[in-house]
Amino acid sequence: MTVISKRAIERVVGLLAGPGGLGDNLDAVAETEGVARTELANCEVVAMNSGTDFLERRGEGRYPSASVRCESLSNALTEKFRQFSGKARMCIDVRVTHDHAARAEGLLHLYTAAVLRTLDQQRGDWGEGLFYSGGYEVDFPALKPGGKRYVHTATVRMTIDVSV
């Protein structure tokens, strides 16, 4: 079953990092919000399940970044003759840093909006038995010290239907 989670993670990373993904949608969000695109760094998209604190201690904190992970798999056997027919609960952790708390907050909302815009455009059949209906939820935990001075994160959770 871990092959399913790996496949789902790779698909989400590919959609965010590829053409029509996070970079293109960040351009569109910046234009809509009246922010110069030159003020926004490209967002690194990685498959990683690690917290900001861990990365900071190891000196590996890169910002801005979007870390993709599979939070859980649920095999409901809705299709009786399939090996797996259920759901994969995916998370995208968006991380930004800045010297000023208010600017970190603004950057976080821009990068998160670009992630959500990318997901909105990717509804449907993703191939290899993965299907995305378009729903998600976003958590915005409190600002923390780290990075340049402040680190702010958002977690986007979404469910992918799996049938293999």
C-alpha positions as a Markdown table, in Angstrom:
| # | Residue | x | y | z |
|---|---|---|---|---|
| 1 | Met | 0.0 | 0.0 | 0.0 |
| 2 | Thr | 2.9 | 2.4 | 0.5 |
| 3 | Val | 3.4 | 2.3 | -3.3 |
| 4 | Ile | 0.0 | 4.1 | -3.5 |
| 5 | Ser | 1.1 | 6.9 | -1.2 |
| 6 | Lys | 4.4 | 7.3 | -3.1 |
| 7 | Arg | 2.5 | 7.4 | -6.4 |
| 8 | Ala | 0.1 | 10.0 | -5.0 |
| 9 | Ile | 2.9 | 12.2 | -3.6 |
| 10 | Glu | 4.8 | 12.1 | -6.9 |
| 11 | Arg | 1.7 | 13.1 | -8.8 |
| 12 | Val | 1.0 | 16.1 | -6.5 |
| 13 | Val | 4.6 | 17.2 | -6.7 |
| 14 | Gly | 4.5 | 16.9 | -10.5 |
| 15 | Leu | 1.4 | 18.9 | -10.8 |
| 16 | Leu | 2.7 | 21.7 | -8.5 |
| 17 | Ala | 6.2 | 21.8 | -10.0 |
| 18 | Gly | 5.3 | 21.3 | -13.7 |
| 19 | Pro | 4.0 | 23.5 | -16.4 |
| 20 | Gly | 0.7 | 25.2 | -15.4 |
| 21 | Gly | 1.7 | 24.6 | -11.8 |
| 22 | Leu | 2.7 | 26.7 | -8.8 |
| 23 | Gly | 5.1 | 29.0 | -10.8 |
| 24 | Asp | 2.5 | 30.0 | -13.4 |
| 25 | Asn | -0.2 | 30.4 | -10.8 |
| 26 | Leu | 2.0 | 32.5 | -8.6 |
| 27 | Asp | 2.4 | 34.8 | -11.5 |
| 28 | Ala | -1.4 | 35.0 | -11.9 |
| 29 | Val | -2.0 | 35.6 | -8.2 |
| 30 | Ala | 0.7 | 38.2 | -8.0 |
| 31 | Glu | -0.8 | 40.1 | -10.9 |
| 32 | Thr | -4.3 | 39.9 | -9.4 |
| 33 | Glu | -3.1 | 41.1 | -6.0 |
| 34 | Gly | -1.0 | 43.9 | -7.6 |
| 35 | Val | 2.3 | 42.5 | -6.3 |
| 36 | Ala | 5.4 | 42.7 | -8.5 |
| 37 | Arg | 6.4 | 39.1 | -9.5 |
| 38 | Thr | 10.1 | 40.2 | -9.0 |
| 39 | Glu | 9.4 | 40.5 | -5.3 |
| 40 | Leu | 8.4 | 36.8 | -5.1 |
| 41 | Ala | 11.0 | 34.0 | -5.1 |
| 42 | Asn | 10.2 | 30.7 | -6.9 |
| 43 | Cys | 8.7 | 28.1 | -4.5 |
| 44 | Glu | 10.6 | 24.9 | -4.1 |
| 45 | Val | 8.3 | 21.9 | -4.3 |
| 46 | Val | 9.5 | 18.7 | -2.5 |
| 47 | Ala | 8.2 | 15.4 | -1.3 |
| 48 | Met | 9.0 | 15.6 | 2.4 |
| 49 | Asn | 7.3 | 14.8 | 5.7 |
| 50 | Ser | 9.1 | 17.1 | 8.2 |
| 51 | Gly | 8.3 | 20.0 | 10.3 |
| 52 | Thr | 9.7 | 23.5 | 10.1 |
| 53 | Asp | 11.5 | 23.1 | 13.5 |
| 54 | Phe | 13.3 | 19.9 | 12.3 |
| 55 | Leu | 14.5 | 21.6 | 9.1 |
| 56 | Glu | 15.6 | 24.7 | 11.0 |
| 57 | Arg | 17.7 | 22.7 | 13.5 |
| 58 | Arg | 19.4 | 20.8 | 10.6 |
| 59 | Gly | 20.1 | 24.1 | 8.7 |
| 60 | Glu | 18.0 | 22.8 | 5.7 |
| 61 | Gly | 15.2 | 25.3 | 5.9 |
| 62 | Arg | 14.6 | 26.6 | 2.4 |
| 63 | Tyr | 12.0 | 29.3 | 1.7 |
| 64 | Pro | 9.6 | 29.6 | 0.2 |
| 65 | Ser | 8.8 | 25.9 | -0.1 |
| 66 | Ala | 5.9 | 23.5 | -0.5 |
| 67 | Ser | 6.3 | 20.0 | 1.1 |
| 68 | Val | 4.0 | 17.3 | -0.1 |
| 69 | Arg | 3.2 | 14.3 | 2.1 |
| 70 | Cys | 0.6 | 11.5 | 2.4 |
| 71 | Glu | -1.1 | 11.8 | 5.8 |
| 72 | Ser | -3.1 | 8.6 | 5.6 |
| 73 | Leu | -4.5 | 5.9 | 3.3 |
| 74 | Ser | -8.0 | 4.4 | 3.8 |
| 75 | Asn | -8.9 | 1.3 | 1.9 |
| 76 | Ala | -12.7 | 1.2 | 2.0 |
| 77 | Leu | -13.0 | -1.5 | -0.6 |
| 78 | Thr | -15.8 | 0.4 | -2.3 |
| 79 | Glu | -15.0 | -1.6 | -5.5 |
| 80 | Lys | -14.9 | -5.2 | -4.3 |
| 81 | Phe | -12.6 | -6.7 | -6.9 |
| 82 | Arg | -9.9 | -4.0 | -6.6 |
| 83 | Gln | -6.8 | -4.4 | -4.5 |
| 84 | Phe | -7.3 | -0.8 | -3.2 |
| 85 | Ser | -10.3 | 1.4 | -3.6 |
| 86 | Gly | -10.4 | 4.2 | -1.1 |
| 87 | Lys | -8.9 | 7.5 | -0.2 |
| 88 | Ala | -5.4 | 9.1 | 0.2 |
| 89 | Arg | -5.3 | 12.1 | 2.5 |
| 90 | Met | -2.7 | 14.4 | 1.2 |
| 91 | Cys | -1.1 | 17.5 | 2.8 |
| 92 | Ile | 0.8 | 20.3 | 1.2 |
| 93 | Asp | 2.8 | 22.4 | 3.8 |
| 94 | Val | 3.6 | 25.9 | 2.4 |
| 95 | Arg | 6.4 | 27.7 | 4.2 |
| 96 | Val | 7.6 | 31.3 | 3.9 |
| 97 | Thr | 10.0 | 33.5 | 5.9 |
| 98 | His | 10.6 | 37.2 | 6.2 |
| 99 | Asp | 12.2 | 39.8 | 8.5 |
| 100 | His | 8.8 | 41.3 | 9.2 |
| 101 | Ala | 5.9 | 39.4 | 10.6 |
| 102 | Ala | 3.3 | 41.3 | 8.5 |
| 103 | Arg | 5.2 | 40.6 | 5.3 |
| 104 | Ala | 5.5 | 36.9 | 6.2 |
| 105 | Glu | 1.8 | 36.8 | 6.6 |
| 106 | Gly | 1.2 | 38.4 | 3.2 |
| 107 | Leu | 3.6 | 36.1 | 1.5 |
| 108 | Leu | 2.1 | 33.1 | 3.0 |
| 109 | His | -1.4 | 34.0 | 1.6 |
| 110 | Leu | 0.0 | 34.6 | -1.8 |
| 111 | Tyr | 1.9 | 31.3 | -2.0 |
| 112 | Thr | -1.1 | 29.4 | -0.5 |
| 113 | Ala | -3.5 | 31.1 | -3.0 |
| 114 | Ala | -1.2 | 29.9 | -5.9 |
| 115 | Val | -1.3 | 26.3 | -4.5 |
| 116 | Leu | -5.1 | 26.4 | -4.2 |
| 117 | Arg | -5.4 | 27.9 | -7.7 |
| 118 | Thr | -3.3 | 25.1 | -9.1 |
| 119 | Leu | -5.4 | 22.5 | -7.3 |
| 120 | Asp | -8.6 | 24.1 | -8.6 |
| 121 | Gln | -7.3 | 23.7 | -12.2 |
| 122 | Gln | -6.4 | 20.0 | -11.7 |
| 123 | Arg | -9.7 | 18.5 | -10.8 |
| 124 | Gly | -10.5 | 15.1 | -12.4 |
| 125 | Asp | -8.6 | 12.0 | -13.4 |
| 126 | Trp | -4.9 | 12.1 | -12.7 |
| 127 | Gly | -4.2 | 8.7 | -14.2 |
| 128 | Glu | -2.9 | 5.6 | -12.6 |
| 129 | Gly | -6.1 | 5.2 | -10.6 |
| 130 | Leu | -5.9 | 8.6 | -8.9 |
| 131 | Phe | -8.9 | 11.0 | -9.0 |
| 132 | Tyr | -9.2 | 14.5 | -7.5 |
| 133 | Ser | -12.7 | 15.9 | -6.9 |
| 134 | Gly | -11.5 | 19.4 | -5.9 |
| 135 | Gly | -12.1 | 19.7 | -2.2 |
| 136 | Tyr | -9.5 | 20.9 | 0.3 |
| 137 | Glu | -9.2 | 22.6 | 3.7 |
| 138 | Val | -6.5 | 25.0 | 4.8 |
| 139 | Asp | -5.0 | 25.5 | 8.3 |
| 140 | Phe | -3.0 | 28.6 | 9.2 |
| 141 | Pro | -1.0 | 28.0 | 12.4 |
| 142 | Ala | 0.6 | 30.9 | 14.4 |
| 143 | Leu | 3.7 | 32.6 | 13.2 |
| 144 | Lys | 7.0 | 31.1 | 14.6 |
| 145 | Pro | 10.6 | 32.3 | 14.9 |
| 146 | Gly | 13.0 | 30.9 | 12.4 |
| 147 | Gly | 14.3 | 31.4 | 8.9 |
| 148 | Lys | 15.3 | 35.0 | 8.3 |
| 149 | Arg | 13.4 | 36.0 | 11.4 |
| 150 | Tyr | 9.9 | 34.7 | 11.2 |
| 151 | Val | 8.5 | 31.5 | 9.6 |
| 152 | His | 4.9 | 31.2 | 8.6 |
| 153 | Thr | 3.2 | 28.0 | 7.4 |
| 154 | Ala | -0.1 | 26.8 | 6.0 |
| 155 | Thr | -1.2 | 23.3 | 5.6 |
| 156 | Val | -3.5 | 22.4 | 2.7 |
| 157 | Arg | -5.3 | 19.0 | 3.2 |
| 158 | Met | -7.1 | 17.3 | 0.3 |
| 159 | Thr | -8.5 | 13.9 | -0.4 |
| 160 | Ile | -7.7 | 11.9 | -3.5 |
| 161 | Asp | -9.8 | 8.9 | -4.5 |
| 162 | Val | -7.8 | 5.9 | -5.4 |
| 163 | Ser | -8.8 | 2.8 | -7.4 |
| 164 | Val | -6.1 | 0.3 | -8.3 |
